[in-house]
């Protein structure tokens, strides 16, 4: 009996143009697949770099090849689909590789092949060589962020034929295709394995603003409540990464004096000598004044907007202490977000009586502290965010000013962290943050002493499989992805002992697991402060001491 007969046929497609070195990697990855019922389709946009000669020498590994001019990547992909004969199609473009030789076999074996789409996780390699694991997201969030990765999904060919990619889009037609099919009720099956190695830095990264805009429009068309658009990752990415920069550039173009007065969130922008007619000047002035009043035009270098994020559950006294701490701050451009886990001890009443200082308040059941913190990230609109959870305090009223209204402030840093005061029943002690290079030894800093770009938090949310060490895991992921860290030698927060991160063995065990997952067992045994402490404690217990 033919071993292929009972297994769906898989079409692997590569579209490319003048990317021979990258194509070699992809072609070799396809050739090494153990799955036998497979075809390989290559659509080349007319390369002149030796691709055609390479294909001629390796034609025994390529089922079909065409080299001709096309009108763009989605035109080439639609063309490839029409050349395919498989039940499913997966796009593995030049530089992308399958995660292992057995990936297709595993994906087909572990899922229902009657599905319309089979999708999994991926490895992502940054331009600097750092490799991270990215799990597919929750399908219920598909209108708000990317939850299915293009190189990690097997698409039923008949669906692709009936609904070809929109060739009017340049970078997000694949996202639109998936979103539209999900909203139409097509069947999606998740394979809990890494499907591909994705190499970052392609056209979607280079044309970030275009891709994010196209994706935002694709999601917006399906939102029942159009006010939800502010929650989409695409809009937030555009806003957090681009809007301040471009709006301030536009302001400079519109004025003869580039020294824009934005030292206070309520100030009116001084705009002189417009080279525009009076009507245009009036409209622009009203628009810019409103944007300024809302905090959007504050220069990053002079006064970046800071989101203070507080999560709480049944701790009204702790929340009140944190609120009072925030009220004392002098910094002029703050946003305060409180996420309550549906408390029943009077916490909601504390929130209700302090709405004059709270910008956003949510009170609903969650799946734990890190789920609540992820909700806060989704709502944050500040350029940087800091978690100051119930009971924690800022060190003094000028702490944020010292960091962000300082001539040394540089927004090239993704994470800016300081020191903390650790307060227990017995004593209070200053704890100096360590160098980021010690992150494989221990958490170098206190979570409540860290300002992180909100755009970075959106890309590296808390992993909910951890109950105590998701923050440590998050900062390791940021570190490995190439994020830039800066230590400022100033006291940022007062941290009160006794939280969940200090209870029992779980924090130690989770931290050790995070280290092993990211740095390996050998490095963890050699360097980890948590591993050494755990071994000492275990020995003491065995000795009865």
QUIURCOR-V850553 format. One line per field, one symbol per residue. psi: psi as a letter, one per 30 degrees, with the letter a starting at -180 (. if undefined). A space follows every 10 residues. Layout:
BEGIN
psi: ???
END
This chain:
BEGIN
psi: kkffegkkkk jkkkkljhhe eeeeeeeeee efkfkeiklj kkjkghkggg eeeeeefgff fkekkkjlkl glefeeeeee efflglekkk jilkfklkfl fgeeeeeeeg ljgflekkla alkkklegfk klkjklakff gfffljfkke ggkjkkeeee efilkjffle fgeeeeeeee eeffglkkkk jhlkeljkjl gaeeeeheee eeeeeeeeee ffkejfffef fkeeeeeeee feeeeeeeee eeeflfjfik jhfkfglkkj jkhkhlleee eeeeeeeeee eeefgfgkke feikkkkjkk kljhieeeee eeeeeeffkf kfilkjkkjk hhlggfeeee eeggfffkek kkjlkahlef eeeeeeeffk glelkkjilk fllkelfgee efefhkffkj gfkekklall kjjafelkkk jkllkffgff eljflkeggk jkkeeeeefi lkjffkffgf eeeefeeeef fgkkkkkkil keljkklglf fgkafeeeee eeeeeeeffl eeeeeefkee eeeeeeeeee eefg.
END
